[in-house]
Amino acid sequence: MKSLYISVWGLDGSSKSTSISTICDALEKKNITFKTTRKPGGTPFSEEIRHCVLKHWDESITSLSELMMMIASQSQAADNVVLPTLRDGNAMIEDRGWGCAYAYQVHGQNTCSDDLFFRLVNEAHQGVLPSHVLYLDIPPEKGLKRVRGRGTPDRIEAKELIHFQRFRNGYQELAKRYPNLIHTINADRELKAVQNDVKRWTDQISLTF
């Protein structure tokens, strides 16, 4: 039996959380057992790393420092949550994942070569990467408008628009590079229409599980 390992990507404000809820509801109706996690985050140690990444500091945080923290967090989540879940025969759903680190730290800030990044990702995940990726594409100015209406932005959310344009380009580059892995949904629409597409996609990929 194939493992069902879903990763949901997208800029802040692209309705990732709502989409994950839609995916969970669809899997529950099919009696598929699953767990959810988020990256960065997902374990006590990883959540502390997440806090460090998002916190405002009185010093400049290098993009390499950010990337190393993201890789460390993903390693912890992989070893403590993802791999045990898949070994038990359950489906795994994650918020963000390695695509976020690529879009934000590698493509967006030219932190390291793609070759080095993917070697780090493979080691962090012990060779077990998502079987399916859902990318929610939204213009950054619209996503940021949603996010910044919720309260004080964190350190990443507070970056200038031009950074998020690069981040979006990074996600789109991955979607072009891996069309059989990454399914793109236009998230710049009415929420109901977006979630209908998410449900259809989930129903389709779950047929093989």
C-alpha positions in Angstrom: 0.0 0.0 0.0 1.3 3.4 -1.0 1.8 6.1 1.7 -0.3 9.2 1.5 1.9 12.1 2.6 0.4 15.4 1.8 2.1 18.8 2.1 0.2 22.1 1.7 2.2 25.1 0.5 1.4 28.7 -0.1 2.2 32.3 0.9 0.8 33.7 4.1 -2.9 34.4 3.6 -3.4 31.8 0.9 -6.0 29.8 3.0 -3.6 26.9 3.9 -5.3 26.3 7.3 -8.8 26.2 5.8 -7.6 23.9 3.0 -6.0 21.5 5.5 -9.3 21.3 7.3 -11.0 20.5 4.0 -8.5 17.8 3.3 -9.0 16.3 6.8 -12.8 16.3 6.4 -12.5 14.6 3.0 -10.2 11.9 4.4 -12.4 11.3 7.5 -15.4 10.6 5.2 -13.3 7.9 3.5 -12.4 6.5 6.9 -8.7 7.2 6.3 -6.7 7.7 9.5 -4.3 10.6 9.5 -2.2 12.9 11.5 -1.4 16.6 10.9 1.7 18.6 11.7 3.3 21.9 10.6 6.8 22.8 9.5 8.5 24.6 11.1 6.9 23.3 14.2 5.2 20.0 15.0 7.1 19.0 18.1 8.1 20.9 21.3 11.6 21.4 20.1 10.5 22.3 16.6 8.0 24.8 18.0 10.8 26.6 19.9 12.7 26.8 16.6 9.6 28.2 14.9 9.4 30.9 17.6 13.0 31.8 17.0 12.4 32.1 13.3 9.4 34.3 13.6 10.4 36.5 16.5 11.6 40.1 16.0 15.2 40.4 17.1 17.4 43.4 17.8 20.0 42.1 15.2 20.1 41.1 11.6 19.2 37.4 11.1 21.0 35.9 8.1 19.2 33.9 5.5 21.6 31.0 6.2 20.6 31.0 9.9 17.0 31.0 8.9 17.5 28.0 6.5 19.5 26.0 9.1 16.7 26.5 11.6 14.1 25.4 9.1 16.0 22.3 8.2 16.5 21.5 11.9 12.8 21.9 12.6 11.9 19.7 9.6 14.3 17.0 10.8 12.7 16.9 14.2 9.2 16.7 12.8 10.2 14.0 10.3 11.8 11.8 13.0 9.1 12.3 15.7 5.9 12.7 13.8 6.0 12.0 10.0 7.9 8.8 9.9 6.2 7.1 12.8 2.8 8.0 11.3 3.6 6.6 7.9 5.2 3.5 9.4 1.9 2.9 11.2 0.1 2.9 7.9 -1.6 6.3 8.4 -1.8 9.3 6.1 0.2 12.4 7.0 -0.8 16.0 6.3 1.6 18.9 6.9 1.3 22.6 6.8 4.2 24.0 4.7 7.3 21.8 4.5 10.4 21.8 2.4 8.9 23.9 -0.3 8.5 26.8 2.1 12.2 26.7 3.0 13.1 26.7 -0.7 10.7 29.6 -1.6 11.6 31.8 1.3 15.2 31.1 2.1 16.8 29.6 -1.1 15.0 31.2 -4.0 13.8 34.3 -2.2 17.2 35.1 -0.6 19.8 33.2 -2.6 21.0 31.4 0.5 22.7 28.4 -1.1 22.7 26.3 -4.2 19.7 24.1 -5.1 22.0 21.1 -5.0 23.0 21.8 -1.4 19.5 22.6 -0.3 18.1 19.3 -1.7 20.8 17.3 -0.1 20.0 18.9 3.3 16.3 18.3 2.8 16.8 14.6 1.9 18.9 14.1 5.0 16.4 15.9 7.2 13.6 13.8 6.0 15.6 10.6 5.9 14.7 10.2 2.2 10.9 10.2 2.8 9.3 13.2 1.1 5.7 14.1 0.4 3.8 12.0 -2.1 1.5 14.8 -3.0 1.8 18.6 -2.7 -1.0 21.2 -2.9 0.2 24.7 -3.7 -2.2 27.5 -3.1 -1.2 30.3 -5.4 -2.1 33.9 -4.5 -0.7 37.3 -5.4 1.4 38.4 -2.4 -0.3 41.8 -1.9 -3.6 40.0 -1.5 -2.3 37.4 0.9 -0.5 40.0 3.0 -3.7 42.1 3.2 -5.4 39.1 4.8 -2.6 38.3 7.2 -1.9 41.9 8.3 -5.6 42.4 9.1 -5.3 39.7 11.8 -2.9 41.6 14.1 0.8 42.4 14.5 2.8 40.7 11.8 5.7 38.4 12.8 9.2 39.0 11.5 8.6 37.2 8.2 5.2 38.7 7.6 6.7 42.1 8.2 9.1 41.9 5.2 8.5 44.2 2.2 6.3 43.1 -0.6 9.2 42.6 -3.0 10.4 39.7 -0.8 7.0 38.0 -1.1 7.0 38.4 -4.8 10.3 36.4 -4.8 8.9 33.8 -2.5 5.9 33.3 -4.8 8.3 33.0 -7.8 10.1 30.3 -5.8 6.9 28.3 -5.3 6.0 28.7 -9.0 9.4 27.5 -10.0 9.0 24.3 -8.0 5.5 23.8 -9.5 6.9 24.0 -13.0 9.8 21.7 -12.1 7.7 19.0 -10.5 4.3 19.0 -12.2 3.6 15.4 -11.2 4.2 16.1 -7.6 2.7 19.6 -7.1 -0.9 20.5 -7.9 -1.5 24.2 -8.1 -4.9 25.8 -7.1 -5.7 29.5 -7.7 -6.4 30.8 -4.2 -7.2 34.3 -5.5 -10.9 33.5 -5.6 -13.9 33.1 -3.4 -13.1 30.8 -0.6 -15.9 28.3 -1.4 -14.6 27.9 -4.9 -11.1 27.3 -3.7 -12.2 24.7 -1.1 -14.3 22.9 -3.7 -11.2 22.4 -5.8 -9.2 21.3 -2.7 -11.9 18.6 -1.9 -11.9 17.4 -5.5 -8.2 17.1 -5.5 -8.2 15.2 -2.2 -10.9 12.8 -3.3 -8.8 12.0 -6.4 -5.5 11.4 -4.7 -7.0 9.4 -1.9 -8.3 6.8 -4.4 -4.9 5.1 -4.5 -4.5 4.9 -0.7 
